[in-house]
Amino acid sequence: MLSKAQVDQFWENGFVIAENGATVEQLNDLSEQLDEWIEQSRDHDKNYGKTPDGKARFDLEAGHSAEQPRLRRVANPADISEAYYEVLIDGVIPDMVADLIGPDVKFHHCKVNIKLPGMQTRVDFHQDHPYDPHTNDDMVTALLMLDEMTEGNGCPLLVPGSHRKRYSHFQDGKFTGKVDPSLNTELEQSAVPITGKPGDVCLMHTWMVHGGPPNHSNKPRRLLICDYPAADAMPLTHPMVPSIYSHKVIRGQPAKVVRMIKAELEIRTQYEEDSFFELQGQATAGKS
């Protein structure tokens, strides 16, 4: 699936962009399902739907209304949609991941992040591994573009080479799910925008520092995200976004041993917020 040059680029820079992460038909199915969820969100004034840990599946930005829906995240859409399951578990993306950290790969969790025109949702700089620490860090986050992604509509910003560094995600003794804001200017100067067309997929190392601004355009920006660990990477905490398919081996064979690397890791506290947007300090609909 991936060329040697792409694999080398991943390990050198911490990410690589590949084409054809989903077929045109699959993209249409994903978008159609997501449009239905956005339409259904008009009937709600606060977060709704349940996931395995009791948190809401559908996360609404403050200011959400029937007239102007602001659905900003769907947690684990593969749990409730065949279209999302097909792409993330039976599709080509796990094959690409296997080229990077395989042959044995597990599914961990997935979500759709949504930035509709007029929304204020942003993503503060963070790394993924502190949210879901494992015994080793052979873990890939796949970012599948459902819409054209541009600098104007809030595309992700990645900091090349940052997967070799470790940043605290605690401030004042509390897990905030983001890098110290005092580093934002430095990170922004080093970050590169990840742009592309529907179907392109960015494969990102679990320690890659990334974030993204709000959508300032008149076009939607919807991004399907999925985390895949190597089969011998075992979780050190309960999943941040538990799925009914968490830890399912989807390529290769189950691990017979646990692979551990030498590391000192911050262990996050279990937080009550429905999504990391609220954890990072962004207001949620229906909450004062």
ZADO-1210 file (C-alpha; in nm, 4 decimals, padded with zeros to 6 digits):
<atoms>
<atom x="00.0000" y="00.0000" z="00.0000" code="MET" pos="1"/>
<atom x="00.2644" y="00.2534" z="00.1058" code="LEU" pos="2"/>
<atom x="00.5946" y="00.2997" z="-00.0737" code="SER" pos="3"/>
<atom x="00.9282" y="00.2798" z="00.1053" code="LYS" pos="4"/>
<atom x="00.9612" y="00.6554" z="00.0609" code="ALA" pos="5"/>
<atom x="00.6283" y="00.7100" z="00.2355" code="GLN" pos="6"/>
<atom x="00.7247" y="00.4810" z="00.5229" code="VAL" pos="7"/>
<atom x="01.0583" y="00.6603" z="00.5592" code="ASP" pos="8"/>
<atom x="00.8816" y="00.9968" z="00.5555" code="GLN" pos="9"/>
<atom x="00.6496" y="00.8842" z="00.8338" code="PHE" pos="10"/>
<atom x="00.9334" y="00.7888" z="01.0645" code="TRP" pos="11"/>
<atom x="01.1414" y="01.0955" z="00.9753" code="GLU" pos="12"/>
<atom x="00.8725" y="01.3645" z="00.9999" code="ASN" pos="13"/>
<atom x="00.6114" y="01.1888" z="01.2128" code="GLY" pos="14"/>
<atom x="00.3440" y="01.1847" z="00.9438" code="PHE" pos="15"/>
<atom x="00.2746" y="01.1059" z="00.5792" code="VAL" pos="16"/>
<atom x="-00.0164" y="01.1834" z="00.3468" code="ILE" pos="17"/>
<atom x="-00.1530" y="00.9120" z="00.1183" code="ALA" pos="18"/>
<atom x="-00.4262" y="00.9147" z="-00.1431" code="GLU" pos="19"/>
<atom x="-00.7294" y="00.6883" z="-00.1774" code="ASN" pos="20"/>
<atom x="-00.8016" y="00.6192" z="00.1879" code="GLY" pos="21"/>
<atom x="-01.1589" y="00.5534" z="00.0787" code="ALA" pos="22"/>
<atom x="-01.3409" y="00.5111" z="-00.2514" code="THR" pos="23"/>
<atom x="-01.5739" y="00.7744" z="-00.3942" code="VAL" pos="24"/>
<atom x="-01.8701" y="00.5519" z="-00.3078" code="GLU" pos="25"/>
<atom x="-01.7478" y="00.5075" z="00.0488" code="GLN" pos="26"/>
<atom x="-01.6945" y="00.8818" z="00.0885" code="LEU" pos="27"/>
<atom x="-02.0477" y="00.9447" z="-00.0334" code="ASN" pos="28"/>
<atom x="-02.1833" y="00.6950" z="00.2205" code="ASP" pos="29"/>
<atom x="-01.9830" y="00.8542" z="00.5030" code="LEU" pos="30"/>
<atom x="-02.1004" y="01.2029" z="00.4107" code="SER" pos="31"/>
<atom x="-02.4623" y="01.0953" z="00.3734" code="GLU" pos="32"/>
<atom x="-02.4597" y="00.9363" z="00.7189" code="GLN" pos="33"/>
<atom x="-02.2919" y="01.2408" z="00.8713" code="LEU" pos="34"/>
<atom x="-02.5451" y="01.4728" z="00.7082" code="ASP" pos="35"/>
<atom x="-02.8194" y="01.2667" z="00.8749" code="GLU" pos="36"/>
<atom x="-02.6530" y="01.3039" z="01.2151" code="TRP" pos="37"/>
<atom x="-02.6165" y="01.6788" z="01.1697" code="ILE" pos="38"/>
<atom x="-02.9834" y="01.7015" z="01.0739" code="GLU" pos="39"/>
<atom x="-03.0857" y="01.4937" z="01.3781" code="GLN" pos="40"/>
<atom x="-02.8823" y="01.7216" z="01.6053" code="SER" pos="41"/>
<atom x="-03.1352" y="01.9990" z="01.5385" code="ARG" pos="42"/>
<atom x="-03.3716" y="01.8163" z="01.7767" code="ASP" pos="43"/>
<atom x="-03.1312" y="01.8468" z="02.0723" code="HIS" pos="44"/>
<atom x="-03.0139" y="02.1342" z="02.2896" code="ASP" pos="45"/>
<atom x="-02.7329" y="01.9539" z="02.4722" code="LYS" pos="46"/>
<atom x="-02.4974" y="01.6612" z="02.4180" code="ASN" pos="47"/>
<atom x="-02.6801" y="01.3341" z="02.3599" code="TYR" pos="48"/>
<atom x="-02.6465" y="00.9637" z="02.2779" code="GLY" pos="49"/>
<atom x="-02.4592" y="00.7163" z="02.4970" code="LYS" pos="50"/>
<atom x="-02.1221" y="00.5480" z="02.4537" code="THR" pos="51"/>
<atom x="-01.9919" y="00.2444" z="02.6484" code="PRO" pos="52"/>
<atom x="-01.8668" y="00.4628" z="02.9365" code="ASP" pos="53"/>
<atom x="-02.1898" y="00.6617" z="02.9623" code="GLY" pos="54"/>
<atom x="-02.0587" y="00.9803" z="02.8037" code="LYS" pos="55"/>
<atom x="-02.2450" y="01.1460" z="02.5173" code="ALA" pos="56"/>
<atom x="-02.1737" y="01.0288" z="02.1633" code="ARG" pos="57"/>
<atom x="-02.2829" y="01.3526" z="01.9957" code="PHE" pos="58"/>
<atom x="-02.1000" y="01.6639" z="02.1183" code="ASP" pos="59"/>
<atom x="-02.2498" y="02.0090" z="02.0515" code="LEU" pos="60"/>
<atom x="-02.0691" y="02.3414" z="02.0473" code="GLU" pos="61"/>
<atom x="-02.2128" y="02.6261" z="02.2545" code="ALA" pos="62"/>
<atom x="-02.4616" y="02.8228" z="02.0457" code="GLY" pos="63"/>
<atom x="-02.6055" y="02.5114" z="01.8832" code="HIS" pos="64"/>
<atom x="-02.9678" y="02.5495" z="01.7760" code="SER" pos="65"/>
<atom x="-03.2206" y="02.3957" z="01.5409" code="ALA" pos="66"/>
<atom x="-03.1659" y="02.6884" z="01.3062" code="GLU" pos="67"/>
<atom x="-02.7858" y="02.6666" z="01.3181" code="GLN" pos="68"/>
<atom x="-02.6634" y="02.3197" z="01.4183" code="PRO" pos="69"/>
<atom x="-02.3169" y="02.3035" z="01.5711" code="ARG" pos="70"/>
<atom x="-02.2443" y="01.9330" z="01.5995" code="LEU" pos="71"/>
<atom x="-01.8680" y="01.9259" z="01.6511" code="ARG" pos="72"/>
<atom x="-01.7938" y="01.5594" z="01.7218" code="ARG" pos="73"/>
<atom x="-01.9381" y="01.2108" z="01.6845" code="VAL" pos="74"/>
<atom x="-01.7621" y="00.9590" z="01.9092" code="ALA" pos="75"/>
<atom x="-01.6974" y="00.6143" z="01.7619" code="ASN" pos="76"/>
<atom x="-01.9230" y="00.6341" z="01.4563" code="PRO" pos="77"/>
<atom x="-01.8076" y="00.2835" z="01.3605" code="ALA" pos="78"/>
<atom x="-02.0058" y="00.1539" z="01.6597" code="ASP" pos="79"/>
<atom x="-02.3337" y="00.2671" z="01.5048" code="ILE" pos="80"/>
<atom x="-02.2706" y="00.2875" z="01.1295" code="SER" pos="81"/>
<atom x="-02.1794" y="00.0136" z="00.8815" code="GLU" pos="82"/>
<atom x="-02.0359" y="00.2747" z="00.6456" code="ALA" pos="83"/>
<atom x="-01.7815" y="00.3910" z="00.9042" code="TYR" pos="84"/>
<atom x="-01.6996" y="00.0350" z="01.0119" code="TYR" pos="85"/>
<atom x="-01.6331" y="-00.0627" z="00.6512" code="GLU" pos="86"/>
<atom x="-01.3849" y="00.2183" z="00.5933" code="VAL" pos="87"/>
<atom x="-01.2000" y="00.2086" z="00.9260" code="LEU" pos="88"/>
<atom x="-01.1866" y="-00.1648" z="00.9929" code="ILE" pos="89"/>
<atom x="-01.2458" y="-00.3444" z="00.6617" code="ASP" pos="90"/>
<atom x="-01.1000" y="-00.0743" z="00.4342" code="GLY" pos="91"/>
<atom x="-00.7526" y="00.0106" z="00.3062" code="VAL" pos="92"/>
<atom x="-00.6495" y="00.2428" z="00.5899" code="ILE" pos="93"/>
<atom x="-00.5614" y="-00.0435" z="00.8291" code="PRO" pos="94"/>
<atom x="-00.3467" y="-00.1897" z="00.5493" code="ASP" pos="95"/>
<atom x="-00.1553" y="00.1378" z="00.5297" code="MET" pos="96"/>
<atom x="-00.1135" y="00.1366" z="00.9070" code="VAL" pos="97"/>
<atom x="00.0163" y="-00.2215" z="00.8917" code="ALA" pos="98"/>
<atom x="00.2874" y="-00.1019" z="00.6518" code="ASP" pos="99"/>
<atom x="00.4031" y="00.1360" z="00.9254" code="LEU" pos="100"/>
<atom x="00.3678" y="-00.0594" z="01.2512" code="ILE" pos="101"/>
<atom x="00.2417" y="-00.4040" z="01.1456" code="GLY" pos="102"/>
<atom x="00.1849" y="-00.6672" z="01.0512" code="PRO" pos="103"/>
<atom x="-00.0339" y="-00.7006" z="01.3617" code="ASP" pos="104"/>
<atom x="-00.2669" y="-00.4043" z="01.4197" code="VAL" pos="105"/>
<atom x="-00.5563" y="-00.3295" z="01.6555" code="LYS" pos="106"/>
<atom x="-00.8448" y="-00.0857" z="01.6372" code="PHE" pos="107"/>
<atom x="-00.8614" y="00.1506" z="01.9345" code="HIS" pos="108"/>
<atom x="-01.1270" y="00.4180" z="01.8776" code="HIS" pos="109"/>
<atom x="-01.2525" y="00.6661" z="01.6196" code="CYS" pos="110"/>
<atom x="-01.4393" y="00.9942" z="01.5931" code="LYS" pos="111"/>
<atom x="-01.5532" y="01.2563" z="01.3445" code="VAL" pos="112"/>
<atom x="-01.4479" y="01.6142" z="01.4124" code="ASN" pos="113"/>
<atom x="-01.6723" y="01.8700" z="01.2440" code="ILE" pos="114"/>
<atom x="-01.6077" y="02.2366" z="01.1724" code="LYS" pos="115"/>
<atom x="-01.9108" y="02.3821" z="00.9977" code="LEU" pos="116"/>
<atom x="-01.9096" y="02.7414" z="00.8686" code="PRO" pos="117"/>
<atom x="-01.9666" y="02.9817" z="01.1559" code="GLY" pos="118"/>
<atom x="-01.8483" y="02.7417" z="01.4249" code="MET" pos="119"/>
<atom x="-01.5709" y="02.8384" z="01.6657" code="GLN" pos="120"/>
<atom x="-01.4368" y="02.4893" z="01.7361" code="THR" pos="121"/>
<atom x="-01.0594" y="02.4709" z="01.7347" code="ARG" pos="122"/>
<atom x="-00.8062" y="02.2074" z="01.8379" code="VAL" pos="123"/>
<atom x="-00.5376" y="02.3191" z="02.0810" code="ASP" pos="124"/>
<atom x="-00.1901" y="02.1743" z="02.0326" code="PHE" pos="125"/>
<atom x="-00.1581" y="01.8293" z="02.1861" code="HIS" pos="126"/>
<atom x="-00.0196" y="01.4799" z="02.1364" code="GLN" pos="127"/>
<atom x="-00.2442" y="01.1740" z="02.1283" code="ASP" pos="128"/>
<atom x="-00.0400" y="00.9323" z="02.3395" code="HIS" pos="129"/>
<atom x="-00.1001" y="01.1157" z="02.6718" code="PRO" pos="130"/>
<atom x="-00.4734" y="01.0555" z="02.6241" code="TYR" pos="131"/>
<atom x="-00.4313" y="00.6802" z="02.5752" code="ASP" pos="132"/>
<atom x="-00.0851" y="00.5705" z="02.6963" code="PRO" pos="133"/>
<atom x="00.0290" y="00.2212" z="02.5990" code="HIS" pos="134"/>
<atom x="00.3236" y="-00.0027" z="02.6819" code="THR" pos="135"/>
<atom x="00.4867" y="00.0985" z="02.3539" code="ASN" pos="136"/>
<atom x="00.4218" y="00.3843" z="02.1148" code="ASP" pos="137"/>
<atom x="00.3821" y="00.2034" z="01.7841" code="ASP" pos="138"/>
<atom x="00.0485" y="00.3755" z="01.7323" code="MET" pos="139"/>
<atom x="-00.0880" y="00.5614" z="01.4310" code="VAL" pos="140"/>
<atom x="-00.3665" y="00.8169" z="01.4118" code="THR" pos="141"/>
<atom x="-00.5340" y="00.8233" z="01.0699" code="ALA" pos="142"/>
<atom x="-00.6996" y="01.1469" z="00.9555" code="LEU" pos="143"/>
<atom x="-00.9334" y="01.0826" z="00.6615" code="LEU" pos="144"/>
<atom x="-01.0511" y="01.3954" z="00.4816" code="MET" pos="145"/>
<atom x="-01.4252" y="01.3927" z="00.4115" code="LEU" pos="146"/>
<atom x="-01.4152" y="01.7417" z="00.2593" code="ASP" pos="147"/>
<atom x="-01.1488" y="01.9439" z="00.0858" code="GLU" pos="148"/>
<atom x="-00.9193" y="02.0717" z="00.3599" code="MET" pos="149"/>
<atom x="-00.7664" y="02.4170" z="00.3245" code="THR" pos="150"/>
<atom x="-00.5929" y="02.6651" z="00.5484" code="GLU" pos="151"/>
<atom x="-00.9119" y="02.8708" z="00.5387" code="GLY" pos="152"/>
<atom x="-01.1463" y="02.6031" z="00.6704" code="ASN" pos="153"/>
<atom x="-00.9443" y="02.4916" z="00.9700" code="GLY" pos="154"/>
<atom x="-00.7136" y="02.2181" z="00.8424" code="CYS" pos="155"/>
<atom x="-00.4890" y="02.0414" z="01.0957" code="PRO" pos="156"/>
<atom x="-00.1497" y="02.1914" z="01.1773" code="LEU" pos="157"/>
<atom x="00.1305" y="01.9405" z="01.2397" code="LEU" pos="158"/>
<atom x="00.4780" y="02.0088" z="01.3785" code="VAL" pos="159"/>
<atom x="00.7285" y="01.7959" z="01.1828" code="PRO" pos="160"/>
<atom x="00.9688" y="01.6016" z="01.4024" code="GLY" pos="161"/>
<atom x="00.7734" y="01.6700" z="01.7207" code="SER" pos="162"/>
<atom x="00.7009" y="01.2977" z="01.7600" code="HIS" pos="163"/>
<atom x="01.0502" y="01.2708" z="01.9085" code="ARG" pos="164"/>
<atom x="00.9640" y="01.5094" z="02.1922" code="LYS" pos="165"/>
<atom x="00.7454" y="01.4735" z="02.4988" code="ARG" pos="166"/>
<atom x="00.5311" y="01.7588" z="02.6266" code="TYR" pos="167"/>
<atom x="00.3386" y="01.7774" z="02.9522" code="SER" pos="168"/>
<atom x="-00.0388" y="01.7906" z="02.9150" code="HIS" pos="169"/>
<atom x="-00.0890" y="01.8947" z="03.2775" code="PHE" pos="170"/>
<atom x="-00.1229" y="02.2517" z="03.3994" code="GLN" pos="171"/>
<atom x="-00.1405" y="02.3330" z="03.7700" code="ASP" pos="172"/>
<atom x="-00.1574" y="01.9632" z="03.8499" code="GLY" pos="173"/>
<atom x="-00.4594" y="01.8989" z="03.6265" code="LYS" pos="174"/>
<atom x="-00.4750" y="01.7076" z="03.2991" code="PHE" pos="175"/>
<atom x="-00.5902" y="01.9656" z="03.0438" code="THR" pos="176"/>
<atom x="-00.5322" y="01.7616" z="02.7295" code="GLY" pos="177"/>
<atom x="-00.3105" y="02.0215" z="02.5660" code="LYS" pos="178"/>
<atom x="00.0441" y="02.1503" z="02.5576" code="VAL" pos="179"/>
<atom x="00.1213" y="02.4523" z="02.7756" code="ASP" pos="180"/>
<atom x="-00.0321" y="02.7496" z="02.5876" code="PRO" pos="181"/>
<atom x="00.2889" y="02.9480" z="02.6437" code="SER" pos="182"/>
<atom x="00.4454" y="02.7264" z="02.3740" code="LEU" pos="183"/>
<atom x="00.1778" y="02.7998" z="02.1132" code="ASN" pos="184"/>
<atom x="00.3711" y="03.0709" z="01.9284" code="THR" pos="185"/>
<atom x="00.6792" y="02.8517" z="01.8997" code="GLU" pos="186"/>
<atom x="00.4741" y="02.5556" z="01.7776" code="LEU" pos="187"/>
<atom x="00.2771" y="02.7652" z="01.5287" code="GLU" pos="188"/>
<atom x="00.6002" y="02.8878" z="01.3726" code="GLN" pos="189"/>
<atom x="00.7127" y="02.5290" z="01.3116" code="SER" pos="190"/>
<atom x="00.3753" y="02.3830" z="01.2118" code="ALA" pos="191"/>
<atom x="00.2735" y="02.2926" z="00.8575" code="VAL" pos="192"/>
<atom x="-00.0870" y="02.2896" z="00.7291" code="PRO" pos="193"/>
<atom x="-00.2273" y="01.9537" z="00.6215" code="ILE" pos="194"/>
<atom x="-00.4390" y="02.0222" z="00.3150" code="THR" pos="195"/>
<atom x="-00.5890" y="01.7860" z="00.0617" code="GLY" pos="196"/>
<atom x="-00.8934" y="01.6496" z="-00.1122" code="LYS" pos="197"/>
<atom x="-01.1666" y="01.4121" z="00.0036" code="PRO" pos="198"/>
<atom x="-01.0226" y="01.0627" z="00.0381" code="GLY" pos="199"/>
<atom x="-00.6711" y="01.1737" z="00.1238" code="ASP" pos="200"/>
<atom x="-00.5513" y="01.0363" z="00.4557" code="VAL" pos="201"/>
<atom x="-00.2827" y="01.1732" z="00.6854" code="CYS" pos="202"/>
<atom x="-00.1135" y="00.8993" z="00.8890" code="LEU" pos="203"/>
<atom x="00.0265" y="01.0546" z="01.2042" code="MET" pos="204"/>
<atom x="00.2498" y="00.9204" z="01.4812" code="HIS" pos="205"/>
<atom x="00.0859" y="00.9103" z="01.8240" code="THR" pos="206"/>
<atom x="00.3413" y="01.1604" z="01.9622" code="TRP" pos="207"/>
<atom x="00.2967" y="01.4121" z="01.6783" code="MET" pos="208"/>
<atom x="00.2108" y="01.7587" z="01.8098" code="VAL" pos="209"/>
<atom x="-00.0940" y="01.8845" z="01.6232" code="HIS" pos="210"/>
<atom x="-00.3772" y="02.1333" z="01.6479" code="GLY" pos="211"/>
<atom x="-00.5965" y="02.3427" z="01.4232" code="GLY" pos="212"/>
<atom x="-00.7799" y="02.6775" z="01.4065" code="PRO" pos="213"/>
<atom x="-01.1534" y="02.7337" z="01.3599" code="PRO" pos="214"/>
<atom x="-01.3172" y="02.7229" z="01.0181" code="ASN" pos="215"/>
<atom x="-01.3182" y="03.0774" z="00.8792" code="HIS" pos="216"/>
<atom x="-01.4644" y="02.9798" z="00.5411" code="SER" pos="217"/>
<atom x="-01.8138" y="02.9217" z="00.4068" code="ASN" pos="218"/>
<atom x="-01.7462" y="02.5529" z="00.3432" code="LYS" pos="219"/>
<atom x="-01.7618" y="02.2601" z="00.5891" code="PRO" pos="220"/>
<atom x="-01.4524" y="02.0792" z="00.7118" code="ARG" pos="221"/>
<atom x="-01.5207" y="01.7281" z="00.8369" code="ARG" pos="222"/>
<atom x="-01.2436" y="01.4923" z="00.9414" code="LEU" pos="223"/>
<atom x="-01.2700" y="01.1214" z="01.0274" code="LEU" pos="224"/>
<atom x="-01.0084" y="01.0179" z="01.2830" code="ILE" pos="225"/>
<atom x="-00.9073" y="00.6683" z="01.3929" code="CYS" pos="226"/>
<atom x="-00.6372" y="00.5407" z="01.6288" code="ASP" pos="227"/>
<atom x="-00.4586" y="00.2128" z="01.5615" code="TYR" pos="228"/>
<atom x="-00.2028" y="00.0557" z="01.8017" code="PRO" pos="229"/>
<atom x="00.0297" y="-00.2320" z="01.7230" code="ALA" pos="230"/>
<atom x="-00.1158" y="-00.5564" z="01.8568" code="ALA" pos="231"/>
<atom x="00.1577" y="-00.5859" z="02.1215" code="ASP" pos="232"/>
<atom x="00.0944" y="-00.2345" z="02.2568" code="ALA" pos="233"/>
<atom x="-00.1199" y="-00.2768" z="02.5659" code="MET" pos="234"/>
<atom x="-00.3223" y="00.0068" z="02.7230" code="PRO" pos="235"/>
<atom x="-00.2172" y="00.1587" z="03.0535" code="LEU" pos="236"/>
<atom x="-00.5506" y="00.3360" z="03.1057" code="THR" pos="237"/>
<atom x="-00.9142" y="00.2839" z="03.0165" code="HIS" pos="238"/>
<atom x="-00.9758" y="00.4176" z="02.6629" code="PRO" pos="239"/>
<atom x="-01.0504" y="00.7882" z="02.6491" code="MET" pos="240"/>
<atom x="-01.3234" y="00.7199" z="02.3925" code="VAL" pos="241"/>
<atom x="-01.4167" y="00.3525" z="02.4457" code="PRO" pos="242"/>
<atom x="-01.5611" y="00.1626" z="02.1523" code="SER" pos="243"/>
<atom x="-01.7334" y="-00.1729" z="02.1390" code="ILE" pos="244"/>
<atom x="-01.4446" y="-00.2644" z="01.9079" code="TYR" pos="245"/>
<atom x="-01.1591" y="-00.1294" z="02.1224" code="SER" pos="246"/>
<atom x="-00.8565" y="-00.3644" z="02.1149" code="HIS" pos="247"/>
<atom x="-01.0029" y="-00.5705" z="01.8274" code="LYS" pos="248"/>
<atom x="-00.7194" y="-00.7149" z="01.6150" code="VAL" pos="249"/>
<atom x="-00.8017" y="-00.6125" z="01.2588" code="ILE" pos="250"/>
<atom x="-00.4783" y="-00.7031" z="01.0772" code="ARG" pos="251"/>
<atom x="-00.2446" y="-00.9925" z="01.1443" code="GLY" pos="252"/>
<atom x="-00.2594" y="-01.1940" z="01.4654" code="GLN" pos="253"/>
<atom x="-00.3191" y="-01.1220" z="01.8360" code="PRO" pos="254"/>
<atom x="00.0002" y="-01.0600" z="02.0326" code="ALA" pos="255"/>
<atom x="00.1342" y="-01.3436" z="02.2470" code="LYS" pos="256"/>
<atom x="00.3594" y="-01.1101" z="02.4434" code="VAL" pos="257"/>
<atom x="00.3418" y="-00.7511" z="02.5622" code="VAL" pos="258"/>
<atom x="00.6128" y="-00.5273" z="02.4190" code="ARG" pos="259"/>
<atom x="00.7281" y="-00.2615" z="02.6628" code="MET" pos="260"/>
<atom x="00.9610" y="00.0292" z="02.6020" code="ILE" pos="261"/>
<atom x="01.1532" y="00.2230" z="02.8628" code="LYS" pos="262"/>
<atom x="00.9675" y="00.5462" z="02.9276" code="ALA" pos="263"/>
<atom x="00.8301" y="00.7767" z="03.1934" code="GLU" pos="264"/>
<atom x="00.4715" y="00.8702" z="03.1113" code="LEU" pos="265"/>
<atom x="00.2232" y="01.1080" z="03.2639" code="GLU" pos="266"/>
<atom x="-00.0928" y="00.9155" z="03.3464" code="ILE" pos="267"/>
<atom x="-00.4007" y="01.1245" z="03.2872" code="ARG" pos="268"/>
<atom x="-00.6831" y="01.1343" z="03.5343" code="THR" pos="269"/>
<atom x="-01.0229" y="01.0101" z="03.4207" code="GLN" pos="270"/>
<atom x="-01.2201" y="01.3210" z="03.3320" code="TYR" pos="271"/>
<atom x="-01.5951" y="01.3797" z="03.3276" code="GLU" pos="272"/>
<atom x="-01.6235" y="01.5924" z="03.0138" code="GLU" pos="273"/>
<atom x="-01.7924" y="01.4343" z="02.7118" code="ASP" pos="274"/>
<atom x="-01.5147" y="01.5284" z="02.4710" code="SER" pos="275"/>
<atom x="-01.1695" y="01.6747" z="02.4645" code="PHE" pos="276"/>
<atom x="-01.3027" y="02.0047" z="02.3283" code="PHE" pos="277"/>
<atom x="-01.4664" y="02.0693" z="02.6634" code="GLU" pos="278"/>
<atom x="-01.1602" y="01.9326" z="02.8432" code="LEU" pos="279"/>
<atom x="-00.9456" y="02.1848" z="02.6542" code="GLN" pos="280"/>
<atom x="-01.1735" y="02.4643" z="02.7732" code="GLY" pos="281"/>
<atom x="-01.4232" y="02.5108" z="02.4884" code="GLN" pos="282"/>
<atom x="-01.7859" y="02.5689" z="02.5839" code="ALA" pos="283"/>
<atom x="-02.0515" y="02.3027" z="02.5276" code="THR" pos="284"/>
<atom x="-02.4187" y="02.3516" z="02.4398" code="ALA" pos="285"/>
<atom x="-02.6591" y="02.3305" z="02.7330" code="GLY" pos="286"/>
<atom x="-02.3933" y="02.4033" z="02.9952" code="LYS" pos="287"/>
<atom x="-02.3337" y="02.7327" z="03.1716" code="SER" pos="288"/>
</atoms>
